[in-house]
């Protein structure tokens, strides 16, 4: 594998001094981003310049660019290219090489070699593993051929801003829409994949009959019309985004059922524990009530005993003070002497009774203290169980029951998603059946062409693998309302949901052109024969807002743009991808190299050309 290691631009400073501006790149994904007019596009211009292009934008007077150099790493061996912009030498590219099979020297940027110089295109082909001259079909009518050069197909891996949002396929070099099949590019791509060039001396090509064309056009209308009708059929419910397959969703449902069962078991056990605690609390409350009643009875009995003690104390005090009470010795009526009665003391009896009552009071007091302790102990136990019950009930209300409810809601969503996924798989199967029938029809009609038939070669070599890759990428990139797609042999482009790309707005055209470019790269990886190892794209998500344009419905969604960049992050091996963009989605770029041009003096790197500001 080879990759561009460094690009160096030599320019003239404000005071006529020599200014060197470098840009370091890495294998894998490189993203150069920032505002307009910071030189992002000139990165693509420099690469195009080294592929033999004229890179007109590098000739801007204010930039004062004098030369461009490029350092390439090819499996650890270094190769450098240097090209001046001076009029007298602009067709020469000086090469220094340590790569086996590539000689150092001066190469011409023209497609035609000279006795002294080979073409720079042949050097790039050698980097792709093509060391001998290759002839490919140039046009259908008479099977004319031409030499394979890198400029034959460079536009499918170096895609400027005008072409990324254009109506044409990236397999077509022009920006103005045309329905013609780019025969040289298609045959060049087929050669890169298979090394087939279909050059047979003496054979001429006959164009298919008009009836065949009409039949094919009618079949395409049926397929595209069916796709459009399916997309608009809301009852299928496949317009909602779904990333899992039906089998994956079914597995998720099975897992959810197990989680629900476990959660319900936990809820059941916790509920039973709550009931057990309730029974304990009821039992303790009953015991506390009984002890409280008994304590009340003890209090009443003690009160009676205390009253008896007061009565006995009164009697004893009266007995003690009886001698101090004046006695009447004579009758107040007759003044006769009253007889003296001998009274018996009750003090001993009162003291004996008081002693008995005191013992009973002490017994009551001891029993009351024990009862108070028992009531307090029971109360503490009940309070502990109450707190435990509150925690259990809080867990039931705040955790377990909501968990079960949430799991059941997820189950409902997954059940609905399963139905959508099954519908989506059915639609995809229907789409594949339609495309297969269309391909079968074309293959049957292909017998009417006696010799080289470029459409037949597209169907034979490109159509099926391209359609599979396009479906995979469009789904991973979350294309809105995706139903199905096909690779149209006449347009050499993707048709999504029955609609051709030219009917879309600029944002969607840029998105679809990027998807096709990625699919071509993945196709070369699958065939693993001759790869460009390089993909350069200017504004694949087309940041129209910065230009102040009324984007309307032309702009792609955030999820589509984020998914597209995520796809590039996750598929950065086997090639070097260089993306030029104004703003980039907020995703995890992992090992990708991000180069930010700020267009702000004193804040990071202003732009590509050192010292140049507006």
CORKAZI-V205192 format. One record per residue. N is the residue number from 0. RES is the residue in one letter. SS is DSSP state (H for helix, E for strand, L for the rest). PSI is psi in radians with two decimals (999 if undefined). Layout:
n: [N:N]
res: [RES:RES]
ss: [SS:SS]
psi: [PSI:PSI]
This chain:
n: [0:1:2:3:4:5:6:7:8:9:10:11:12:13:14:15:16:17:18:19:20:21:22:23:24:25:26:27:28:29:30:31:32:33:34:35:36:37:38:39:40:41:42:43:44:45:46:47:48:49:50:51:52:53:54:55:56:57:58:59:60:61:62:63:64:65:66:67:68:69:70:71:72:73:74:75:76:77:78:79:80:81:82:83:84:85:86:87:88:89:90:91:92:93:94:95:96:97:98:99:100:101:102:103:104:105:106:107:108:109:110:111:112:113:114:115:116:117:118:119:120:121:122:123:124:125:126:127:128:129:130:131:132:133:134:135:136:137:138:139:140:141:142:143:144:145:146:147:148:149:150:151:152:153:154:155:156:157:158:159:160:161:162:163:164:165:166:167:168:169:170:171:172:173:174:175:176:177:178:179:180:181:182:183:184:185:186:187:188:189:190:191:192:193:194:195:196:197:198:199:200:201:202:203:204:205:206:207:208:209:210:211:212:213:214:215:216:217:218:219:220:221:222:223:224:225:226:227:228:229:230:231:232:233:234:235:236:237:238:239:240:241:242:243:244:245:246:247:248:249:250:251:252:253:254:255:256:257:258:259:260:261:262:263:264:265:266:267:268:269:270:271:272:273:274:275:276:277:278:279:280:281:282:283:284:285:286:287:288:289:290:291:292:293:294:295:296:297:298:299:300:301:302:303:304:305:306:307:308:309:310:311:312:313:314:315:316:317:318:319:320:321:322:323:324:325:326:327:328:329:330:331:332:333:334:335:336:337:338:339:340:341:342:343:344:345:346:347:348:349:350:351:352:353:354:355:356:357:358:359:360:361:362:363:364:365:366:367:368:369:370:371:372:373:374:375:376:377:378:379:380:381:382:383:384:385:386:387:388:389:390:391:392:393:394:395:396:397:398:399:400:401:402:403:404:405:406:407:408:409:410:411:412:413:414:415:416:417:418:419:420:421:422:423:424:425:426:427:428:429:430:431:432:433:434:435:436:437:438:439:440:441:442:443:444:445:446:447:448:449:450:451:452:453:454:455:456:457:458:459:460:461:462:463:464:465:466:467:468:469:470:471:472:473:474:475:476:477:478:479:480:481:482:483:484:485:486:487:488:489:490:491:492:493:494:495:496:497:498:499:500:501:502:503:504:505:506:507:508:509:510:511:512:513:514:515:516:517:518:519:520:521:522:523:524:525:526:527:528:529:530:531:532:533:534:535:536:537:538:539:540:541:542:543:544:545:546:547:548:549:550:551:552:553:554:555:556:557:558:559:560:561:562:563:564:565:566:567:568:569:570:571:572:573:574:575:576:577:578:579:580:581:582:583:584:585:586:587:588:589:590:591:592:593:594:595:596:597:598:599:600:601:602:603:604:605:606:607:608:609:610:611:612:613]
res: [X:X:X:X:X:X:X:X:X:X:X:X:X:X:X:X:X:X:X:X:X:X:X:X:X:X:X:X:X:X:X:X:X:X:X:X:X:X:X:X:X:X:X:X:X:X:X:X:X:X:X:X:X:X:X:X:X:X:X:X:X:X:X:X:X:X:X:X:X:X:X:X:X:X:X:X:X:X:X:X:X:X:X:X:X:X:X:X:X:X:X:X:X:X:X:X:X:X:X:X:X:X:X:X:X:X:X:X:X:X:X:X:X:X:X:X:X:X:X:X:X:X:X:X:X:X:X:X:X:X:X:X:X:X:X:X:X:X:X:X:X:X:X:X:X:X:X:X:X:X:X:X:X:X:X:X:X:X:X:X:X:X:X:X:X:X:X:X:X:X:X:X:X:X:X:X:X:X:X:X:X:X:X:X:X:X:X:X:X:X:X:X:X:X:X:X:X:X:X:X:X:X:X:X:X:X:X:X:X:X:X:X:X:X:X:X:X:X:X:X:X:X:X:X:X:X:X:X:X:X:X:X:X:X:X:X:X:X:X:X:X:X:X:X:X:X:X:X:X:X:X:X:X:X:X:X:X:X:X:X:X:X:X:X:X:X:X:X:X:X:X:X:X:X:X:X:X:X:X:X:X:X:X:X:X:X:X:X:X:X:X:X:X:X:X:X:X:X:X:X:X:X:X:X:X:X:X:X:X:X:X:X:X:X:X:X:X:X:X:X:X:X:X:X:X:X:X:X:X:X:X:X:X:X:X:X:X:X:X:X:X:X:X:X:X:X:X:X:X:X:X:X:X:X:X:X:X:X:X:X:X:X:X:X:X:X:X:X:X:X:X:X:X:X:X:X:X:X:X:X:X:X:X:X:X:X:X:X:X:X:X:X:X:X:X:X:X:X:X:X:X:X:X:X:X:X:X:X:X:X:X:X:X:X:X:X:X:X:X:X:X:X:X:X:X:X:X:X:X:X:X:X:X:X:X:X:X:X:X:X:X:X:X:X:X:X:X:X:X:X:X:X:X:X:X:X:X:X:X:X:X:X:X:X:X:X:X:X:X:X:X:X:X:X:X:X:X:X:X:X:X:X:X:X:X:X:X:X:X:X:X:X:X:X:X:X:X:X:X:X:X:X:X:X:X:X:X:X:X:X:X:X:X:X:X:X:X:X:X:X:X:X:X:X:X:X:X:X:X:X:X:X:X:X:X:X:X:X:X:X:X:X:X:X:X:X:X:X:X:X:X:X:X:X:X:X:X:X:X:X:X:X:X:X:X:X:X:X:X:X:X:X:X:X:X:X:X:X:X:X:X:X:X:X:X:X:X:X:X:X:X:X:X:X:X:X:X:X:X:X:X:X:X:X:X:X:X:X:X:X:X:X:X:X]
ss: [L:E:E:E:E:E:E:E:E:E:E:E:L:L:L:L:L:E:E:E:E:E:E:E:L:L:L:E:E:E:E:E:E:E:L:L:L:L:L:H:H:H:H:H:H:H:H:H:H:H:L:L:L:L:L:H:H:H:H:L:L:L:L:L:E:E:E:E:E:E:E:E:E:E:L:L:E:E:E:E:E:E:E:E:L:L:L:L:L:L:L:E:E:E:E:E:E:L:L:L:L:L:L:L:E:E:E:E:L:L:L:L:L:L:L:L:L:L:E:H:H:H:H:H:H:H:H:L:L:L:L:L:L:L:E:E:E:L:L:L:L:L:L:L:E:E:E:L:L:H:H:H:L:H:H:H:L:E:E:L:H:H:H:H:L:L:L:L:L:L:L:L:L:L:L:L:L:L:L:L:L:L:H:H:H:H:H:H:H:H:H:H:H:H:L:L:L:L:L:L:L:L:L:L:L:L:L:L:L:H:H:H:H:H:H:H:H:H:H:H:H:H:H:H:H:H:H:H:H:H:H:H:L:H:H:H:L:L:L:L:L:L:L:L:L:H:H:H:H:H:H:H:H:H:H:H:H:H:H:H:H:H:H:H:H:H:H:H:H:H:H:H:H:H:H:H:H:H:H:H:H:H:H:H:H:H:H:H:H:H:H:H:H:H:H:H:H:H:H:H:H:H:H:H:H:H:H:H:H:H:H:H:H:H:H:H:H:H:H:H:L:H:H:H:L:L:L:L:L:E:L:L:L:L:L:L:E:L:L:L:L:L:L:L:L:L:H:H:H:H:H:H:H:H:H:H:H:H:H:H:H:H:H:H:H:H:H:H:H:H:H:H:H:H:H:H:H:H:H:H:H:H:H:H:H:H:H:H:H:H:H:H:H:H:H:H:H:H:H:H:H:H:H:H:H:H:H:H:H:H:H:H:H:H:H:H:H:H:H:H:H:H:H:H:H:H:H:H:H:H:H:H:H:H:H:H:H:H:H:H:H:H:H:H:H:H:H:H:L:L:L:L:L:H:H:H:H:H:H:H:H:H:H:H:H:H:H:H:H:H:H:H:H:H:H:H:L:L:L:L:L:L:L:L:E:E:E:E:L:L:L:L:E:E:E:E:L:L:E:E:H:H:H:L:L:H:H:H:H:H:H:H:H:H:H:H:H:H:H:H:H:H:H:H:H:H:H:L:L:L:L:L:L:E:E:E:E:E:L:L:L:L:L:H:H:H:H:L:L:L:L:L:L:L:L:L:L:H:H:H:H:H:H:H:H:H:H:H:H:H:L:L:L:L:L:E:E:E:E:E:E:L:L:L:L:L:L:L:L:L:L:L:E:E:E:E:E:L:L:L:L:L:L:L:E:L:L:L:L:L:L:L:L:L]
psi: [2.49:2.77:2.71:2.07:-0.67:2.46:2.27:2.28:2.17:2.19:3.09:2.23:-3.12:-0.55:0.31:0.07:2.80:2.24:2.25:2.14:2.15:2.65:1.97:2.35:2.96:2.81:2.65:-2.56:2.23:2.29:2.08:2.06:2.76:-3.14:2.94:2.80:0.63:0.01:0.19:-0.80:-0.48:-0.35:-0.82:-0.70:-0.69:-0.73:-0.78:-0.71:-0.71:-0.18:0.09:0.08:3.00:-0.29:1.13:-0.57:-0.30:-0.23:0.18:2.29:-0.69:-0.39:-0.59:0.76:2.32:-0.60:2.80:2.36:2.61:2.31:2.21:2.36:2.13:1.71:0.71:-0.24:2.46:2.48:2.31:2.55:2.48:2.25:2.22:2.68:-0.05:2.48:-0.69:-0.32:0.16:-0.25:-0.06:2.39:2.04:2.22:2.32:2.19:2.38:0.24:2.27:2.31:-0.11:2.01:2.51:2.83:-2.89:2.18:2.67:2.51:-0.22:2.76:-0.36:2.16:2.80:3.09:-0.59:-0.47:2.41:2.94:2.63:-0.47:-0.66:-0.58:-0.80:-0.65:-0.65:-0.64:-0.46:0.04:0.25:1.85:-0.24:2.78:2.36:2.38:2.45:2.80:2.34:-0.73:2.77:-0.80:-0.84:0.31:0.63:2.62:2.91:2.86:2.45:2.16:2.85:-0.45:-0.23:-0.59:0.16:-0.53:-0.18:-0.10:-0.10:1.75:1.94:3.10:-0.63:-0.68:-0.49:-0.51:0.17:2.91:-0.41:2.80:2.65:-0.21:-0.11:2.37:-0.47:2.86:-0.37:2.32:2.41:2.60:0.02:2.51:2.23:1.44:-0.86:-0.73:-0.75:-0.82:-0.55:-0.77:-0.75:-0.67:-0.74:-0.59:-0.66:-0.25:0.38:2.32:-0.15:0.36:1.95:1.98:2.41:-0.19:2.50:2.70:2.31:2.35:2.56:2.70:2.73:-0.60:-0.59:-0.75:-0.76:-0.74:-0.75:-0.74:-0.71:-0.72:-0.72:-0.71:-0.67:-0.81:-0.88:-0.69:-0.66:-0.75:-0.77:-0.71:-0.70:-0.74:-0.66:-0.09:1.64:-0.43:-0.38:-0.45:0.30:0.08:-0.30:2.58:2.27:2.11:-0.26:2.63:2.97:-0.72:-0.66:-0.71:-0.70:-0.68:-0.70:-0.69:-0.75:-0.75:-0.73:-0.71:-0.68:-0.74:-0.73:-0.75:-0.79:-0.74:-0.69:-0.63:-0.77:-0.73:-0.72:-0.81:-0.73:-0.67:-0.73:-0.70:-0.69:-0.69:-0.70:-0.77:-0.71:-0.74:-0.71:-0.74:-0.73:-0.76:-0.76:-0.67:-0.69:-0.78:-0.71:-0.71:-0.78:-0.77:-0.60:-0.71:-0.79:-0.67:-0.63:-0.69:-0.72:-0.67:-0.71:-0.74:-0.71:-0.67:-0.71:-0.73:-0.70:-0.61:-0.73:-0.70:-0.72:-0.66:-0.81:-0.64:-0.67:-0.77:-0.78:-0.71:-0.67:-0.71:-0.66:-0.54:0.23:-0.55:-0.38:-0.02:2.23:2.43:2.50:2.01:-0.44:2.67:2.32:-0.24:-0.85:-0.11:0.40:2.71:2.22:2.57:2.54:2.07:2.48:1.98:2.59:2.36:2.41:0.20:-0.75:-0.73:-0.70:-0.70:-0.72:-0.76:-0.69:-0.66:-0.73:-0.81:-0.66:-0.72:-0.71:-0.67:-0.71:-0.73:-0.74:-0.71:-0.76:-0.76:-0.66:-0.71:-0.75:-0.70:-0.71:-0.74:-0.76:-0.72:-0.73:-0.72:-0.78:-0.67:-0.75:-0.75:-0.78:-0.74:-0.69:-0.77:-0.63:-0.79:-0.73:-0.71:-0.69:-0.72:-0.75:-0.82:-0.63:-0.70:-0.70:-0.86:-0.73:-0.27:-1.08:-0.87:-0.77:-0.60:-0.79:-0.78:-0.74:-0.72:-0.68:-0.65:-0.76:-0.68:-0.73:-0.79:-0.74:-0.59:-0.76:-0.74:-0.63:-0.73:-0.71:-0.74:-0.71:-0.71:-0.70:-0.74:-0.64:-0.74:-0.73:-0.73:-0.75:-0.70:-0.76:-0.67:-0.78:-0.80:-0.66:-0.71:-0.68:-0.75:-0.71:-0.74:-0.78:-0.67:-0.65:-0.73:-0.30:-0.36:-0.30:-0.34:2.12:-0.65:-2.28:2.22:1.83:-0.59:-0.71:-0.66:-0.62:-0.81:-0.65:-0.71:-0.56:-0.67:-0.94:-0.90:-0.59:-0.74:-0.67:-0.77:-0.73:-0.73:-0.79:-0.80:-0.75:-0.66:-0.77:-0.51:0.17:0.82:2.31:2.33:0.64:2.25:-0.91:2.90:2.87:2.82:1.96:2.22:-0.53:-0.75:-0.38:0.75:2.96:2.47:2.07:2.27:0.56:0.04:2.33:2.70:-0.58:-0.28:-0.10:2.89:3.04:-0.73:-0.79:-0.59:-0.77:-0.73:-0.83:-0.65:-0.67:-0.75:-0.75:-0.73:-0.75:-0.68:-0.70:-0.75:-0.75:-0.59:-0.76:-0.61:-0.69:-0.76:-0.53:0.84:-1.25:2.08:2.58:-0.42:0.15:2.37:2.08:2.21:2.30:1.98:1.04:-0.42:0.10:1.40:1.40:-0.46:-0.63:-0.48:-0.08:0.31:2.71:1.74:-0.44:-2.24:0.18:-0.33:2.48:2.83:2.82:-0.70:-0.66:-0.80:-0.74:-0.73:-0.62:-0.81:-0.61:-0.70:-0.77:-0.63:-0.72:-0.12:0.95:-0.08:2.87:0.08:2.91:2.15:2.22:2.02:2.30:2.16:2.66:-1.03:2.62:2.64:2.70:1.50:3.08:1.98:0.04:-2.05:0.10:2.59:2.10:2.17:2.03:2.12:2.11:-0.47:0.47:2.09:2.28:0.00:1.70:-2.62:2.14:-0.88:-2.90:-0.79:2.07:2.32:-0.17:2.17:2.80:999]
